[in-house]
């Protein structure tokens, strides 16, 4: 059975692109939102650091996965 393509890309290539660049863009957008929350709440330096640290901690796994894949050539 022949694999279907869209614009010359396979389904795997489209999924890889969406996962890497789509989620990466979403992470940057979430960092912007965290910054807005800190600014509007007048959190100060310590509060802003805590907001970024706690709310951004979940993104570390995704970024670490990408770095490990790049290093190991997976």
C-alpha positions as CSV (number, residue, x, y, z in Angstrom):
1,X,0.0,0.0,0.0
2,X,1.4,3.4,-1.0
3,X,1.7,6.1,1.7
4,X,-0.3,9.2,1.0
5,X,1.4,12.6,0.8
6,X,0.4,16.2,1.2
7,X,2.5,18.8,-0.6
8,X,5.1,16.1,-1.0
9,X,5.4,15.4,2.7
10,X,4.5,12.1,4.4
11,X,2.3,11.9,7.4
12,X,5.3,11.3,9.6
13,X,7.1,14.4,8.4
14,X,4.0,16.5,8.9
15,X,3.6,15.1,12.5
16,X,7.3,15.7,13.2
17,X,7.1,19.3,12.0
18,X,3.9,20.0,14.0
19,X,5.4,18.5,17.1
20,X,8.7,20.3,16.9
21,X,7.7,23.7,15.6
22,X,4.0,23.8,16.7
23,X,4.7,22.9,20.3
24,X,7.8,25.1,20.3
25,X,5.7,28.1,19.2
26,X,3.1,27.2,21.9
27,X,5.9,27.2,24.5
28,X,7.0,30.7,23.5
29,X,3.4,31.9,23.6
30,X,3.0,30.4,27.1
31,X,6.1,32.3,28.2
32,X,4.6,35.5,26.9
33,X,1.4,34.8,28.9
34,X,3.4,34.1,32.1
35,X,5.2,37.4,31.5
36,X,1.9,39.2,31.1
37,X,0.6,37.6,34.3
38,X,3.7,38.8,36.2
39,X,3.5,42.3,34.8
40,X,-0.3,42.8,35.4
41,X,-0.1,41.4,38.9
42,X,2.9,43.6,39.7
43,X,4.7,40.5,41.1
44,X,8.1,42.1,41.4
45,X,11.4,40.4,40.7
46,X,11.0,37.5,43.1
47,X,7.4,36.9,42.2
48,X,8.2,37.0,38.5
49,X,11.0,34.5,39.0
50,X,8.7,32.2,40.9
51,X,6.0,32.4,38.3
52,X,8.4,31.7,35.5
53,X,10.1,28.8,37.4
54,X,6.9,27.1,38.5
55,X,4.8,27.6,35.4
56,X,7.6,26.9,33.0
57,X,8.8,23.8,34.7
58,X,6.6,21.5,32.6
59,X,8.3,22.8,29.5
60,X,11.7,21.5,30.6
61,X,10.8,17.9,29.7
62,X,9.9,18.7,26.2
63,X,13.0,20.8,25.6
64,X,15.2,18.2,27.3
65,X,13.7,15.5,25.0
66,X,14.5,17.6,21.9
67,X,18.1,18.2,23.1
68,X,18.7,14.5,24.0
69,X,17.3,13.5,20.5
70,X,19.7,15.9,18.8
71,X,22.7,14.8,20.8
72,X,22.1,11.1,20.3
73,X,21.0,11.5,16.7
74,X,17.6,9.9,17.2
